[in-house]
């Protein structure tokens, strides 16, 4: 069980919440509200509580919160729609269920909880699933958590959950722990009909080549990154796209396919951050930017390229205090002097590191006190989520601090198309060719997916006479079961091993290499780019076998697997 630091203000908030049957703690993001909730839940369970339900708005937060609770020794299980039926049934039996409100509305719970925790409780208004669950589930003990309580929702939240108390970012102790920039991801899933169109386009892309393949790839990105209206506009104005998508008109123009599937989630973002001073919304397509501006009304202005209007007049509107929201295309990423923003919303995901860094730069300038928010709206289970994952991974490789944690990045990968690759690897280890065949991807796309899984540390590989064999990080035992020959070391073999951050390489036989690498892992925490060089004599000739393990190694069992693979090379190496 991980030792959790308990800060003074957390103790104060916990004691206050325990004195009320219904309480809402409002505290800046990053100051440890999840820890307070965990301590509150422990108190409930210690007093005989049978079941606690915890509501989180997204799958990412469900997984993240349940992980934190387990580290605190709380028997928490995640529950959301992406889990298999078996895992969902298992989660429902847990004493602490961390769930999205949508899964509770659609499938319910087997027994009523006697305590309820509502994270991001500002969602409990209107017809939101949050609101439905809070009205249906009425245990005596209730705890709400939020970084900001919009004044317009305060009365309803107090009636639904309990009395509200806020801790200000101006508190010196709280400010010590507050991150200046908070990154959030809002999921904007496609509905059933929209996902059907996406799958059709994806199948067409996989079966195509050359220019046709490129155009289909662009069509898919416009659709899931920007919205159906972006693809419809291109369909109407481009003869080549019109011919390419011939036969899909009924699906593309179906009333069930929304013009901009991210719009309702953008409105929620703006509601959830009601107190912002200035917000920028970055959109790639002008037609979508106009649609957003029209929906937001007089509070918003457009910032688009010169060929779409007078840029000087637009900038005057942008700098106006009356215009709190700026809907901008890529022109807003460039070196134009724009007012400081405290909320930046990325509607159109990009993998380009330059554009990614330019957008973040709009928030990272020093300015007024308080936190700033960077919000990504991404379409799960599509290439839109892939672009977000790739963008975050790329800027990390360039040495730029990524605004999301490693744990959140792992959850995002599980919401991207990479999930198919990982699920296949969890079944059994495979070559790249076998992976592509098992998942229905072409090799180029499978290779890109595998690369991102390796960079995130979710997948590993070993070398064999068939080439690299890939496996899920948690499926190493299957590698030993199926590829024992390649993981049975010769303890007398000599090897030379290096890794990033080492002042010198490690030379010697198995026991020496193993003990020194284990000490290095303990000292560094993570080893990267491990290289192994082994001299092998075959038919009287000496050969140098070279191996490179490009994925980060933070667990002893992964390091042991690599060492075993290097020192077994003489048994199977073929020039």
N, C-alpha and C positions, 0 to 999 in steps of 0.2 A: 504494500500500500504506500503510495507516494505521500510524503510529508507536505502538508499544505500550510503555508505561512498565513497566519491570521492577523490582520492589521487592526489597528484601534477602531477605525471607522466601520470596519466589517463587524466587529464585536458589538459595537453600538447599534448598528442596523439590525443585527440578529436579535439582540435583546429587545429592541423596540418592536420588531415584527412578532415575536413570540408573545408579547403582551396583548396582541389583538387577534381576534378570530379571522379577520380579513385585513390584510395590509398590503400596500403597494410601495416598493422601494424604488425611487427614481434617483439614479446615480450615473455619472458619465461612463461611456463605453471604455472598457479596458481596466476598470477599477475593481473587478472581481465580484460582480453580482452573482455569477454562477457558483462561486465558492460559498457565498451567503446562502444561496438556495440549497446547496448541498448540506450545509450545517443545519439549516431549518428542517430539511427532510430527515436527517439523522435524528434530530430531536423528536420528530413525529413518530418514527419507527421505534425509537427507544421507549416511547410512552405507550407502545402497544398498537401503533398504526398498522393496518393490514396492507393497504395499497395506496400508492401515491401516483397521480397522473401529472406529467410535466408536458406542457404544450410549447412547441417551437415552430416558428413560421416556415422553415425550410428543412429539407433533408440534410443539408450541410450542418445546420445547427443541431438537428436531432443527433447526428453521429458525434459531433464535437462535444455536446453537452453530456451525452451518455458516457463518453470516454472519460471526461473530467470526473463525473460521479464515480465511475468504477475505480479511478485512481484514488478517490477519497474513501474507498471501501464500501460504497453504496451499491447494492445489487440492481443496477439499472440495465434495461434492455431498450435498444432503439426500435421504433415501429414507424414505418412509412411505406408508401406504395411501391417502391423499387425493390423491396425485399420479397423473397419467395414466400408462398403461402405457409410453408412449414416454419420459416423463421418468424413470420408474423404471429402465428399461433403460439409459438414459444414465447415471444415477447409479451403477449397478452397475459401470460401466467406469472410474469415477474412482479415482485413487490413494488418496484419503481419502473413505470413505463414512460419513456420519453418519446413523444409522438408528434406528428404533424396534425393539425386539426382536421384536415381533409380525410385522413384515414379513420379518425374517430367518428366523423359524420357518416362516412360510407359503410364502415364495418362495426363500429361500436366497441364496447369493452364487455368482457364476460361478467365482471362484477363492478359495482360502483366503488370508486375510490373514496377514501375518507379524508383525503387532502388533495388539493389542486395547486400546482404552480403554473402561472401563466407568464412565460417570458415574452418580451416585446408586447406587453399587454395593451399598448396603444392600438393594437389591431382589433380590440373587442368592441367594435362599433359597426353599425350598418348591418348588411346581410353577410358579412364576412364569416367563413367557417369558424373562425375564432369565436365570434359572437354566438354562433349556434351551439358550440360545445359548452361555453360558459353558462348559457341558459339551461342546457340539458343536464349538466353535471353540477350539482349544488352541494358539495361537501361542506361541513362546518368550518374546516380550516382552509384558508385560501391565501396565497401569496402571489402578488404581481411584481414584475420586474420591468423596468424601462429606462432608457437613457434620456428620454424626453417625453413629457406628458403634454400633448397639444391642449391649450386652454379650452378649445371647443369640445374636447372629449372628456374633460376632467370629471364632470358630474356623473356621466354615464359609467366611467371606470370605477368611481367610488361606489356607485350603487351595485355594480356587478361583482367587484372584488373586495374593496375595502378602503379604509382611510389611506391617504397618500402622504408620504413624507419625502422631500427631496434633499439631496446632499449636493452642494454646489461645487463646480470646478474651481471656484475661487478659494476653497478650503486648501490650505498649504499642503497638508498631508495627502489629500486626494490628488492634487496637481503633480505630486512626485511620481505617481503611477499612471497618469493619463497619457496615452499616445497622442501626439499632435494630429496624426492622420489616421482615420478609421476607414478600413476597406470593408465593404459589404457586397454580397452577391444576392440578387433577387432572381429567382427562377421564373421563366416565362414559358411554360410548356405548351406545345402544340396540342390542340384537341384531336379527337379521333380522326376526323376527316382531314385535318391539316397534316397529321402524321402519315396518313395514307398517301397523300400527294408527295410528301418528302421521300417516303420509301420508293415510290415509283420513279422519281427523279434520280434517286441514288442508284437504283438498278440500271437505269438507262446510262448513267455515268460509268458504271463498272463495265458495261458491255461496249462502250464506245472507245474511240482513239483519236489522236490528232486534234484538229481544230474543233471537231464536234465535242470531244471530251472537255476541252477548255471551256467552250460555251456552256456546256451542262454544269461544269463546276462553278462557273460564275452564277448561273441561274439558281443553283442550290444555295449559294452564299447570300444572294440578294433576298431570297425567300426567307431563310431562317435568321439571317443577321438583321435585315431591315424590315421585312414584312412582305406579305403577298402583293400589296399594291406596287411595290418596287418592281417585282417580277412582271406584274400585269402591264405596267407602263412600258417596260422594255419589250414585252410581247407585242404591244400595239405599235411600237415605233421602230422595231427592227425586223426586217424581212427574214434574216437568217434565224433569229430566235423564234419567230412566228412559225417558220417551216420546221424547226427542230422540235417544237412542242406541239406540233399538229396532232390532234387526237386527245390532248389533255385539257381542252377548253372547259369541258363540263366540270372537271375537278378544280381547275385553277380559278374559275369564276363562280364556283359554288357559293351560295349564301352562308354556308357553314364555315367557309374559309375567310377569316377576318382580314381586313385590309392591313392591320398592324397588330399582330398578336401580343406585342409587348406594351401596348398603350395602357391597359388597365393596371399593369404593374408599375409603369411610370407614375401614374396618378397616385398609387399607393406610396411610392417613394416620396413624392412631394408632400403627401399628407403626413407620412411618418416623420418627416423632417420639417414640420410646419414653421419652425422658428428661423429658418435660414434667411440670410441677408441677400445673397446673390447665388444663383445656380446656373451652371452651364450644362446643357444636354448635347452630347456629341452624337451626330447622326451622319451617315455617309451619303444617303440619297436625298436629294432636294425634295422629291415628291413626298417622302416620309416626314421631312422637316416641316414642310408646309402643313401636312396633316396634323402633326403634333401642335404646331402653333395655333391652328384653327381650333383645336380641342381645348387648349389652355386659355384662349381668349386674351383680354387686354393686359394681363399680367406678364405676357411673354412677347418677345421680339425675335425676329429671324436674323441670323448672321450667315449669309451665304456669299458665293463668289461674285465678282464684279459683273459678270455677264448676266446676272440675275437682278441687277438693280444698282442703285447708288450706294457704294460701300461707305462713303462718308456719312450719309444720312443714317445708315444702319448703325454705325458706330456711335452716333449721338444717342440713338435710342438705347443701345447697349449700356451706355454710361448713365442713362437716366435712372434716378432712384425709383421711379414709378414702374420701371420694367425690371422686376426681380428675377425673371427667368430668361435666359438666352438659349435659343435652340440654334446650334451652330453645326455647319459642315466643316470640312477639313481646314477652311480658311481660318477658323478660330484657334487652330493648333499652332499657327505660325507666329512670327514675331510681332504681332499687333499688340499695342499697349491697351490691355483690357483691365477693367476693374477687378479687384480681388474677389475671389469666390470662396464660399465656405461649403458649397455642395457642388460636386461634379458628378454627372450621371453619364455613363458610357452606354449608349444604346447599341451602337454598331461596334462589335468586337473586332480588333485588328491584331494580327500576329507580328506586325512590323515593330521592332524595338524602338525605332526613332519616333514613330507616331505615338507609341505607348508612353514614352518618356516625355514627349511634348505635352500630352494631355495631363500627365501627373504634375508637370511643372506649373500648370495653372492653379494647382492647390498648394504646392510646396513653398510658395513665396511667403516670407514672414509677413504677418499682418496682425489683426486684432486677436484678443484672447479667445479661449474656448477651442473646441475641437472642430476639425474639418472632416468632411465625409466624401469618400470616393466610392461610388456605387456602380456596379456592373449589372446590367440586365442581360441575362444570357438564356438561350434556349437549350435546355438539357437534352441529352441523348442525340445531339446533332453536331455538325461541324462548327456551329456557332460556339458551343462550349469548347471544342477543340482549339479554336482561335484564341479564346481567353486563356486556356491552359498554356498554349504555345507562347503567347505574349508574356505571361508571367515567368515562364521558365527561361525565356530568352534574355529578359532583362536581368534575371538572377545570374545567368552565365556571364553577362557583361559586367558584373560587379555592382549593379544598381540594386539598392534595397527593395525587395518586393513588398508590396503593401499587404500581402496575405501570408499567413503562417504556413509552414510545411504541412501541418495537419489539414488545413482548409484546402490546400492545393491537392492533396491526396483525395479528398472528398469530391473536388471538382473533376478530377480525372475519372472518378467512378460515375460521373454524370455525363461524360463525353462518350464518343464512339469507341474510345480505348477500352471501355468496359467489356466489350465483346472479346477483345484479345485476352484480357485478364481472366475472364470467366473460362475461356478455352484453356489457358495455361493452368488454371486451378484444377481442371480435369486431368491433364497429363502434360508432361514436358514435350516440346515439339521444336522442330526446325522452323525457320521462317517460312519456307514453302508450305509446310504442313499447316502452319497457322493461317496463312492466307486461304488455303483450301477449306479449313474448318470453319472460318468466319465469313466466307464469301467475299473477302476483300481481294483486291489485286495486291501484288507484292510491294509496290511502291507505297501504297497506303498502309499496309500492314507493317512495313519497315518504319514508317513515321510514327505509327502508334506504339510500336515496341520501343522505339528510341525514347519517347516521352515517358513510358512506364519505367524504363531503366533509369532515366535521369531523376525520376521521383523516388527511386528506390523500391518500387513496387514489383519489379521483375528482376531476375538474375539470369545468368547463363554460364555454361561450362563449355570447354572445348572437347571435341571428340573427332574421330576420323571421318565423321559425317559433317563436320563443321560445328558451328555453335548450336547448342541445345538450350532453349529458353524454358524458364519455369517461373511460376509465381513465387514471390519472396517467401510466402508461408508454405510453399509446396516443396521445400528442399528434400524432405524425406522421400518424395516420389522420384527425385533424381537419383538418390542412393539406391532405391529399389530397382529402377529400370536401367541405370547406367553405372552399375557398381564397378565395372572394369576401369572406368575413367575417374573414379574417386577412391581407388585403393592405392595409397602412396607406397613408393619404394623408399624406405627410410635411409638407404645408403646413397641415394641420388644426390648430386650436387646441383644447387640452383642459385641464381642471383635474382633478388627481388627488390623492386623499388616502388615508391608511391609518392604522390604529391605531398610536399611538406617535409620529406625526409632529407636530412643533411647528407646522408650517404646510404648506399644500398646495403642489403642484407645478403651475405654469402654464406653458404654452408648446407649441411644436410637437413633432413626434415625436422628433427627435434630442435635444432638451433633456429631454423627459420620460423617454426611455429611459435616458440617462446618469445622471440624478439618481435614478431608481428603482433602477438597478443598484447605485449607490453605497449607497443605503439598505438594499438586501438584503445587501450585504457587511457593512454596519455592524451591522444588527439580527439577521441570521441567518434570521429568519422575518418575513414581512410578513402582517398579518391585516386583513381587512375593507377591501380596496382598493375605492375608489369612483371612478368616472370620470364626468365631466360634459363634454358636447360640445355646442357651439352649431352648429346645422345650419340652413341656409337652403333651404327647399323652396317653390317657386312664389311667391317673394317674401316668404315668411313665415319668421320665425326660430323654431326649435323647440329645446328643451333635452333632449337624450338623456341619460338617467341609467342607470348600470350599477353593480351591486354584486357583487363576487366574495367570497363568504363563507368560502371555504376557505383554510387556511394556505398560504402560498407560501414554500418554502424552496429551490427550484431555479431556476436562471437560465432554463431553457427554459420553465418554467411562467409565469414573470414576463413573458418575451418574448411568449408567446402572448396574455396579457391585454393588454399594451400594443398589440399588433397588432390585437386585437379592438376596443379603444377607438378607435384612430385610423382604423379602416376604417368607422366608423359612417355617414359621409355617403354611402357607396355603396349602402347597403341599408336605412337607417333609414326606417320608415314610421310616421307618427303614429297 
